[in-house]
Amino acid sequence: MVWPQLFKRAAFVSLLIASACSRGFELPTNPPPTPPSQSTGGIGGYIFAGSVGNCLVGARVELVDGPRAGEAIQQRDCPFGDAYGYYFQDLPLNTRVTFRASAPGYKTAVNNAYPETQVRQTNFTLNKE
């Protein structure tokens, strides 16, 4: 007596599924997993002397506004190529950052940028005081 009831229920479920499919309905499927989003990026570049265009070793770049305001980096060299003279990483994307470059004997310069996953190159040219 149990088998006939199970057979009837299985037949009913099969009929229900076939009926839903014939009306254009689709059975739900699991969506593909979403890749993790990149939420941070970076800003980097070089600080140059305006009159001659030389790299200013020892120049300083400071985050003035935005995430990690007050953090500063000193440009130690100008490796030109894959590296930068200054570089801030792990900054939130879509958040404007204001930063300032300075060096003894030069006027300071201020810049704004949005960090990008591919580091946004932002150079400074400082003029003599």
Helices and strands as residue ranges (DSSP letters): H 2-22, E 40-45, E 47-49, E 60-65, E 72-74, E 86-92, E 97-102, E 109-113, E 120-121, E 124-126
